[in-house]
C-alpha cells in the first residue's frame, strides 16, 4: 500500500488497479472513501479502462474481428508499477501484455497519478498509444464515498449538489443488459440549496442502476450534508460523461467522471463507430484529470 498525506488528509492507494483505498479526513477524524463490502459492492474506486461500462453483448468488433469483454475493462484487476513516489505525489504505470492484447489489441501505457494539495486530491490519467494503429477506448473513474458520514443520519438525509440551476437530463440502464437506453431521457429537478443547486438522494434513486449524464452536463458535483453544505466534491472540467450510482440500501454513493460510456442498447457497429469513443493516433498521448475535494465541517 502506498500513502501520501498532509495536515488535512491521508490518502492510500493500492498498486492493484492503482486504486484509491482511503481518503482519511484528519480534521473530522473520519474516513471519506467507501471501504468496500461484498454484501453491496466490494470495490472502492476502480479505474475503468479500456471500456467504461459494458459493450452490447459483452463484445466489440474491430476490423471485423470479435473481442470479448467484461464490464469496466481489465485495468482495475491488474498490478500497476509505482514509477513516482514523493511525499504528496504518486504515479503508477500499466503496459499491455499478451493477455491484454487478446481483449484490447493495442500496445499502450496507462499512467495514473495522485497529487495531494491541501484538502484536494488530483487524479490524472495518461494513455500513450504505443501501437501502429489508431487506438479506440473509453476511460473513467468510479470513486465511492461514504453516505451517510455523520452519526444519527441516514443516506436520504443527504443531497446531490451541482453548479447550475437547470434540471439535468439523464439516461438509465436497460434492465438486465448493462447498456444505456437512448430512447428516453429523465430530468433531475434541482432547487437552490445555499450557494449550490441540488436534490435529495431518494431511497429509490438507484433502483435501475446508474444515472447517466451525457454531453458534458456535469462538470462539478458534490455530496451535501443534510443542511445542504458540501461534504465532498468532484470537479471534472472537459469531461463528456458522468455517472452517479449506488446499490439500493448501501451506505455509499459513487460520483463517476467518464470519457465515454457503455454502449447504447442494440449498438452493433465497429468500435470505431461507437458514439463517444476516444480515438488516439499512433505515438500520441491522451491526458485528463479530475479533482476530489473534502470540505471541512
DAVENDA-V154704 format. One record per residue. NEAR is the number of other C-alpha atoms within 8 Angstrom. D_CENTER is the distance of its C-alpha to the mean C-alpha in Angstrom with 1 decimal. Layout:
NEAR/D_CENTER  NEAR/D_CENTER
//
This chain:
6/20.9  7/20.5  8/20.8  13/20.8  11/22.2  10/24.3  6/26.4  10/23.5  13/20.6  13/20.4  12/17.3  12/17.3  12/15.5  11/16.5  13/17.6  10/16.5  13/13.2  14/13.2  13/11.2  13/11.4  12/14.2  13/15.5  12/15.5  12/19.1  13/20.7  10/24.3  8/25.7  7/24.9  7/25.1  9/22.1  10/18.9  11/15.8  13/13.2  11/13.6  8/15.8  9/15.4  8/18.2  6/19.0  5/20.8  8/17.5  8/14.6  8/15.3  8/12.0  14/10.5  11/7.3  13/7.4  13/7.0  17/7.1  14/10.4  12/12.9  15/11.6  16/8.7  13/10.4  14/14.1  14/17.0  15/19.9  5/22.1  10/19.8  11/21.3  13/21.6  11/24.7  10/25.3  5/28.9  6/30.0  6/28.7  8/26.5  11/23.5  8/22.3  11/18.6  10/16.4  10/13.1  11/10.1  13/12.7  11/14.5  11/13.1  13/11.6  7/15.3  9/17.1  9/18.9  11/18.1  8/21.0  10/20.9  8/22.6  8/22.6  8/23.4  7/24.5  6/24.9  10/21.9  12/20.0  13/18.7  12/17.8  14/17.2  12/18.3  12/18.1  8/20.7  11/21.7  6/24.2  6/26.6  7/24.4  10/21.3  11/23.6  8/24.6  9/21.1  8/20.2  7/23.6  11/22.8  10/23.5  11/20.6  13/19.4  11/15.7  12/15.6  12/13.0  12/14.5  11/14.5  10/17.1  13/18.3  9/20.5  8/22.0  10/19.4  10/16.6  11/14.2  13/13.3  12/10.8  12/12.2  12/11.7  12/15.1  11/16.1  11/19.8  16/21.7  11/24.6  11/26.0  6/28.8  7/26.9  10/24.3  12/20.9  10/18.7  10/15.0  15/11.5  14/8.4  13/4.7  11/2.2  13/2.8  12/5.6  12/8.6  11/11.5  12/15.1  10/16.8  11/19.7  8/20.3  5/23.9  5/26.9  4/28.6  8/25.7  8/23.7  10/20.2  9/22.0  10/23.5  15/20.3  14/19.0  12/16.1  14/17.0  12/16.8  8/19.0  6/21.0  10/23.5  6/23.2  8/21.8  9/18.5  9/18.7  12/16.2  13/16.6  12/16.5  13/16.3  11/19.8  6/21.0  4/21.3  9/19.9  11/16.1  14/16.5  12/16.4  11/19.8  8/20.7  4/24.0  6/23.2  9/21.3  7/21.1  8/21.4  9/19.7  9/22.7  10/22.5  8/25.2  9/26.1  9/25.0  7/26.5  5/25.2  11/22.1  14/21.7  13/20.2  11/20.8  9/21.1  11/18.6  6/20.9  8/21.9  6/21.3  8/18.2  12/16.1  7/19.2  9/18.0  10/14.4  11/11.5  12/12.6  11/11.7  14/12.5  9/13.9  6/16.1  11/14.3  10/15.3  10/12.7  10/12.8  11/13.0  13/12.4  13/13.6  12/14.8  14/18.6  11/21.4  8/24.1  5/26.0  11/23.3  9/22.6  11/19.1  12/17.9  11/14.5  12/12.9  12/10.0  10/11.6  12/10.3  7/13.7  6/14.3  11/11.1  11/12.2  16/9.8  15/7.8  13/7.3  11/8.9  12/9.9  11/12.3  11/15.3  9/18.5  5/20.3  7/17.7  8/17.5  13/13.8  11/11.3  12/7.5  15/6.4  12/3.2  13/4.5  15/5.9  12/9.4  13/11.0  12/10.4  12/12.6  13/16.3  10/18.5  11/20.9  5/23.9  8/22.7  6/25.0  8/25.3  11/24.7  10/21.2  9/22.6  7/23.2  10/19.7  5/18.7  7/16.0  12/16.3  10/16.1  9/19.6  11/20.5  9/24.3  11/25.9  9/25.9  9/23.3  9/20.2  9/16.9  8/15.3  7/12.5  9/11.4  12/9.9  11/11.5  12/11.3  10/14.9  10/16.8  8/19.8  6/23.2  4/24.8
//
